[in-house]
Amino acid sequence: MCRAARVIDDAKAQEESDVYSALLPRPGDLSATLFIEIADKDQIKPVLDQFMGIDTGRHVWFEVGAGMTVPGAFEAGHSDEEKGKLAAVHFVRFARSATPRSTWWWTPRGARAPVSPPTPRPSY
């Protein structure tokens, strides 16, 4: 990012590094970027309004094995329901601590259980 933004100041480069380092998953966790793509500029607000609240509660999850779900935890600050604003890009973390260790989907040897990609709740 520093190269793309042509950041040459050491303090600004450190700031960029700190921001992006915070997005890296913790050991054993998975992280994802949720991007709501809207091609028609006139539809941006109406479409994003339909997704209001997606970053609260258990609306996005991974399915692990037979019916176990790992809820996504969204990075704060990307929506404001009072103002009716929602970002089109969200950072989501799926924490290993949300499921018993024996059912977790990844080990150094590979997948232990079938995993479905992040799934939004049916109303989305």
N, C-alpha and C positions, 0 to 999 in steps of 0.2 A: 504494500500500500504506500509505503514511503517513497518508493521509486515512482509509482504511478502519479503520486501527488507532488513529486519533485521536492520532497522535504529534505533539507540539508542541515537544518539547525538540530543540534544534538538533543536539546530539551524537547523539541517537537517530535523528533524521531522516537524518543523514549516514551512520550505520551501515546503515540500511535502503537508502539509495542505493548504498552500496558493495556490499552483498550482491547487489542486483538488477543493478547495472552489470556485475558479473562474469559474469552470465548472457547478456549481449548477445553475438551472434556477432562474431568478428573479421572484418575485411574479406575478402570472398570465401567465408566459411564459411556454413554453415546451422546453425541450432540448433533443437531441438525439445524439447517436454516429452512424456515417455512416461507416461501415466496408466493404471494397471491398475485398471479399475473392477470392483468386486465388490459387488453389491447385497445379497446375503445375509450378514448379520453373522457367522453361524455358519461361513461358508465363507472368511472373510478369510485366516486362517492356512493352511488347506489349499491354497487357490488360490495365494497368494503363495509357498508352499513349492515349487510347481511351476515358478515363475519364478526360483528361486534360481540365481544364476550368470549371469543375463541381462546383467548389467552388467560382465562380464569377457569378454575375448576378442572374437571377431568374431561376435557373435550377432545384432546389429541393424545393418542397412546400408541404404544407398540403392543402387538399381541405376541406372546411368547408361549409356545407349546399349546397345550389344550386349554384354552380359555383364560389363561393368566394375562393380565394387562399391566403394562408399565406406563403410568401417566407421564405426560410431558410437562416439564416445568418451564414456563416462559420467562425470558429475561424481562424485567420490569421496565416501564417507561415507554412502551410502544403503543399504548392506547390510552384514551381518556373518554370513558363513557359519558361523563357529564358534558363534555364538549362535543361528543359525537365524532371523535377522531380515532382512527385505527391505522397503524402503519401497514404497508403491504409486505414488509419483510420482518420476520421474527426469528429470534434465536431460541431454540428449544433444547433442553437437556433432559435426557432419560437416565435417571439415577439407578445405579445398581442396588442401592439400599432399599428401593421400592419393592423388590421381590426377594424371596428367600434365595440364598446363595446357590442352593442345589438346583434351582430351576433357571438360573441365569443363562442367557443365550450364547455367551462367548467364553471360550477357554483358549489357552495357547494352542490347543490341538484343533480347534475349529468349533463350529456350531454344535450346541448340545440339544437344542430344541428348534423346531421350525419357527421362524420369525416373520411376521407380516410387517410391511412398512407402516410408518405413522398413519393413523387413521383418524379423521375428524368424526365428531359425533354425527349421527344420521341427518340431523336437520341442516348440516352444512353441506 
